[in-house]
């Protein structure tokens, strides 16, 4: 390969950097030109070495990965985010990152991400603009990573019919195809997260996707969902629920 992609690694865990360097040392078309466990030093390295790709940890003590990228108004490099926290992966999706890696890093997933970088290298993107919109709460994401006891799963929001609170700070996702996924986060977490999306908390135990409503009975307060389940809207939530329906569907 005639061109080798210049790569910088930024992660506050030295062991993670060691693993990445080992995985990349014999990777064709890749040259690691610098690495650091300091976010501040990482900014200096990017300015000095002008990489084409940065493998960037998100959660770091000095600056997080998003704050690092905000220091570059016009950056020409691509980014692969590294995170051990699934909630950050959501931001990474909408920040137009080429990819993200969940710790512990899989060499197979790393190779897949590198291949995507090689495919799109040289193309323009507007990641900074996307992040600024995300920071202002204007971006509505369309995917979510949920964690479970056995790992994680990516879900499309338009396929989620409802989410139910479960004992032990768990949440159960009801999908359009009938599948159910138990997540190790409470319903309140998703209530806050979906504040800009088409979800409404109808009860302390239930949140529904407004796009999956088949009908609503004002007298009983029951809403019929597209998966044929009926749920009751709490009395104190019915006025706001009707407002949400009017604002979304009545023109």
N, C-alpha and C positions, 0 to 999 in steps of 0.2 A: 504494500500500500504506500503510495507516494506521500500522502499527507498524514501526519500524526496529530491527533487532537491533544491540545495542551490542557491538562487537568489540574485543578487545585482541590485539596480535601480540607474541609473545615468541620471539626467535630470536637467537642470538649472532652470526649472520652478517648484518651490515647490508644487504648486497646482497639477501639473501633477503627481508628486511622490505620493501625498496624494490619488489621484484617483486610481493609480496603486496599492498602498498598500491596499486600500479598496476592489478592485476587486480581489486581490490575497489572502486576509487574510483567506478566507474559502475554497480556492482551494486545493483539495486533491492532495498530493504529491508535494506541493510547500512550501518552507520556505524562506521568505525574511530575509536574514541575515545582510543586510546593505543597506543604501541608502544615497545619497548625491546630492546636487545641484552644486557641484564643480567638474569640470573635473579633476583637479589635485588631489583632495582628492579621486576621483573615482579610479585613478591609484593605489593609496596607498591601498584602500579597496580591490581591486582585488588581489594585491600582498599578503595582510595580510589574507584575508578570504577565498581565493581559491574557488570562486564560480564555479558552473557548468553551470550557465546561467547568462548573463548580459543583462538587458534591457537598451539600450544605446541611449540617445538622440544624434542626429548628429550635430546640430548647437548649439554650446556653445561658450561663449566668450574666455575662456582660451585655450582650445584645442577642436577641433571638434571630433566627434566620430571616424572617420577614423584615426586621429592622435593618439588618445588614443590606438587604436588597434595596431598601428605600433610600440608602445613601448614594445609590447609583442612578442618576436621573436618566442617563442614556447608556444602558449596558448592552454590550454585544454578545455576552456569553450566555450559554444555556445553563439550566439548573436542574439537578436531581436532588430533591429534598430527602433528608434522612430523618426518621422520627421513630420514637418508641411509643408515641401517643396518637391514637387514631383520630382524635378531634382535629389535630393539626393537618391530617391528610385531607380533610375537607377544604381547608383554605388552600392547600397545595393544588387541588383540582382547579379551583377558580382563579388561581394565580397564574394559570397557563404554564405551570411547570411541565416539562416534558414527561416527568415521571416522579415517583417518590418510592422510597424503600423503607419498609418497616423493620426495625431491629427485632431479633437478630437478623443480620443481612444474609440473604441467600445468594450464593454465587450465580445461580441460574437467573434470579430476578435482576441482579446487577448486570449480567450480560445482556439481558433483554432490554434494560434501560439504555445501556450504552449503544446498542444497535439502533434504538430509536433516535438517539442523539446524532449518530452518524448519518441517519436518513434525513434528518431535518436541519443539519448544520448548514448555516449560511442563509437560512430563511429568516425573514423579519418576524418579530412578534411584538405584542404590546403588553407585556407582563406588568410593567410598572403602572400603566393605566388601569389594568384590571385590579391590581392590588389597591390602588387609591380608591376605586369604586367599592371594593370589598370593605375597605377600612371605613368608608362612609355609610356602609350598610345598604348600598344600592344594588349589589349583586345578589341574585337569588340562585343558589346552587341547585344542581339536579341529581347529585349522587351523595351518598353518605356511607361511611365506613362504620359498621357496628361491631363491637367486640363481644365475644362469648367466652365461656370457660375453655373452649377448645381452640380458639383462634379468632379470626375476624372474617367479615363478609362485606362485599360492596353491594348496596341496594340502590336501585333507581327510585327516586321519590315518587314518580308518577305511578309506580307499581305498589306503593304502600297504601292500603285502604284505611287502616287505623292502627293505633298503638295503645296497649293496655298496661296499666301499672300492675306489677306483681310484687308479692311480699319479698322482703330482703333487698329492696332497692334494685329490682330488675324491671325490665320493660319487655313486653311481648309484641312483636311486629306481626300484623296480619297482612299477607300479600294478596295481590289480585288473583294469582294462580292457586290460592288456597293454602300455600305454605305458611308456616309460622316460624319465627326466629326469636329465641329468647336472648336478650342482650343484658350485659352486666352494667347497665347504667339506669338510673331512675327516670321515670316519665318526665319529671321536671327538667331534666337536662335537655330533653328533646323539645319540650315546650319553649324553653328559652332559645334553643338553636333554630327552631323553625318559625321564629317570629315574623320573618319576612316572606315565608312561603305559604302555601295554600292549606295550612293545617289549623285546626281550631280545637281548643280544649273544651269539650262539652261537659266534662265531669271531672272530679278529682282523680278518677280512675281511667278516663278515656280521652284520647285525642284522635280526631278523624281528619282524613283528607277531604277537603270540600269538593274536590273534583270527582269523588266517588260517592256522592249522594244521589240516590235514586228518588227519594221522596221524603217529605216531612209532614207530620201531623201536629198542627198547632195546639189542638186540644189535649192530646196525650203527651206531647213533647217528645215523641219518638221519631228518630231519624232512621230511614231505611238506606242501607249501603248497597253498593253494587255487588257485594258478595252475599247478599240476601240476609245479612244480619240486621237486627234492629237494636238500637241503643237509645237510652233515654238522655235527653239534654237536661242538666240540672236546672231547677227553677230560676236560680239566680243568674244563670248563664243564657237564658232563652232570649232576652232582649238583645244582648250583644251577638248572639248567634244569628238572629234574624237580620241584624245590621250587616253582619259579615256576608250573609247570603245575598242581600240586596246590593251591597257594594261590589260583590264579585260577579254576579250574574244578571242583575237587572240594569238595563241601560235606558 
